[in-house]
């Protein structure tokens, strides 16, 4: 039940933070970002918010500093919107999944081209094993 509650709260925080970043935040360092995921810690006191800057990565350090500053001001409105007794601390973290996917795409595209022409390794079930029980047949 705690997992469902954490997931529900995380979803509500994601929606509210996205709305607040679009409508209320005027910090030019932040710009337009996409909130990709929110994860709650076990006691629901901290929300780890993953984000991606829209329109390129920009100056990551500047964006992160802006979000750190904004997080203090968003905590109250987010807490009121999700209806919990205590507002969770908001911690913004850049989402590295896109970078990782691009890196893996580069790695896979740089594989030797002849690698796919090798003979397949036979499965254990299809290879004929030597007769070891002496039944011969």
Secondary structure per residue as TSV (DSSP state, phi and psi in degrees):
chain	resnum	aa	ss	phi	psi
A	1	X	-	360.0	-36.5
A	2	X	H	-62.7	-35.9
A	3	X	H	-66.2	-38.9
A	4	X	H	-66.3	-40.5
A	5	X	H	-64.9	-44.1
A	6	X	H	-61.7	-41.3
A	7	X	H	-66.0	-39.9
A	8	X	H	-65.8	-43.9
A	9	X	H	-66.3	-41.8
A	10	X	H	-60.8	-42.1
A	11	X	H	-64.3	-42.3
A	12	X	H	-65.3	-39.4
A	13	X	H	-65.0	-41.7
A	14	X	H	-59.8	-45.7
A	15	X	H	-64.5	-44.1
A	16	X	H	-70.9	-41.6
A	17	X	H	-64.1	-41.5
A	18	X	H	-59.7	-46.0
A	19	X	H	-62.5	-46.3
A	20	X	H	-65.6	-38.4
A	21	X	H	-64.9	-33.8
A	22	X	H	-78.1	-35.3
A	23	X	H	-104.5	-36.1
A	24	X	T	-106.9	-25.7
A	25	X	-	-82.7	123.9
A	26	X	-	-111.3	4.8
A	27	X	-	-66.8	118.2
A	28	X	T	-66.8	-20.1
A	29	X	T	-68.0	-30.9
A	30	X	T	-74.2	-46.2
A	31	X	-	65.0	-150.5
A	32	X	S	-103.4	122.2
A	33	X	E	-125.6	159.8
A	34	X	E	-111.3	123.1
A	35	X	E	-82.1	112.8
A	36	X	E	-92.8	-28.0
A	37	X	E	-164.1	148.6
A	38	X	E	-129.0	128.3
A	39	X	E	-121.0	134.9
A	40	X	E	-98.1	147.3
A	41	X	-	-79.0	176.6
A	42	X	T	-60.4	-38.6
A	43	X	T	-95.8	11.8
A	44	X	S	62.0	23.5
A	45	X	-	-93.0	-14.8
A	46	X	E	-133.6	131.6
A	47	X	E	-109.2	118.4
A	48	X	E	-91.2	112.6
A	49	X	E	-106.3	114.7
A	50	X	E	-89.5	138.4
A	51	X	E	-141.9	159.4
A	52	X	E	-130.0	131.7
A	53	X	E	-69.1	136.4
A	54	X	T	-83.6	143.9
A	55	X	T	76.1	36.3
A	56	X	S	103.4	169.7
A	57	X	-	-80.9	-25.6
A	58	X	-	59.1	-156.9
A	59	X	-	-88.2	98.8
A	60	X	H	-57.7	-43.4
A	61	X	H	-63.7	-41.9
A	62	X	H	-65.7	-42.7
A	63	X	H	-62.8	-44.6
A	64	X	H	-64.0	-41.9
A	65	X	H	-63.4	-40.8
A	66	X	H	-62.4	-41.7
A	67	X	H	-68.6	-35.8
A	68	X	H	-61.9	-41.8
A	69	X	H	-67.6	-42.7
A	70	X	H	-68.1	-32.2
A	71	X	H	-56.9	-37.0
A	72	X	H	-62.7	-37.5
A	73	X	H	-81.6	-22.5
A	74	X	H	-84.5	-20.0
A	75	X	H	-57.5	-46.0
A	76	X	H	-63.5	-54.6
A	77	X	H	-59.9	-36.5
A	78	X	H	-65.9	-43.9
A	79	X	H	-60.7	-41.9
A	80	X	H	-66.7	-37.1
A	81	X	H	-69.7	-36.3
A	82	X	H	-87.4	-12.1
A	83	X	T	74.1	32.6
A	84	X	-	-101.4	158.9
A	85	X	S	-65.6	-42.4
A	86	X	S	-115.9	132.1
A	87	X	-	-78.9	130.9
A	88	X	-	-71.0	151.5
A	89	X	E	-70.1	136.8
A	90	X	E	-101.6	119.7
A	91	X	E	-119.5	117.1
A	92	X	E	-90.3	135.2
A	93	X	E	-137.5	135.9
A	94	X	E	-67.1	137.7
A	95	X	-	-80.1	118.9
A	96	X	-	-96.5	1.7
A	97	X	H	-63.0	-40.0
A	98	X	H	-65.4	-43.5
A	99	X	H	-60.9	-42.9
A	100	X	H	-63.8	-42.4
A	101	X	H	-63.7	-40.0
A	102	X	H	-67.3	-38.5
A	103	X	H	-63.4	-45.7
A	104	X	H	-64.9	-36.3
A	105	X	H	-62.3	-42.3
A	106	X	H	-62.7	-44.1
A	107	X	H	-61.3	-45.9
A	108	X	H	-68.4	-34.7
A	109	X	H	-74.8	-18.9
A	110	X	T	-95.7	7.2
A	111	X	S	-66.9	149.8
A	112	X	-	-58.1	139.0
A	113	X	G	-69.0	-27.7
A	114	X	G	-80.7	-2.6
A	115	X	G	-65.8	-28.6
A	116	X	G	-83.7	-4.1
A	117	X	G	-96.1	4.0
A	118	X	S	-71.0	154.7
A	119	X	-	-69.4	140.6
A	120	X	-	-69.9	148.9
A	121	X	-	-80.9	127.5
A	122	X	-	-66.8	146.6
A	123	X	-	-70.7	157.0
A	124	X	T	-63.2	-35.3
A	125	X	T	-73.6	-23.9
A	126	X	T	-96.7	-18.7
A	127	X	S	-76.6	141.2
A	128	X	-	-82.6	119.8
A	129	X	-	-89.2	148.8
A	130	X	-	-64.3	148.1
A	131	X	-	-75.9	110.7
A	132	X	-	-107.1	-11.6
A	133	X	S	-90.8	-2.9
A	134	X	S	78.0	4.4
A	135	X	-	-74.4	-28.7
A	136	X	-	62.3	70.3
A	137	X	-	179.4	360.0
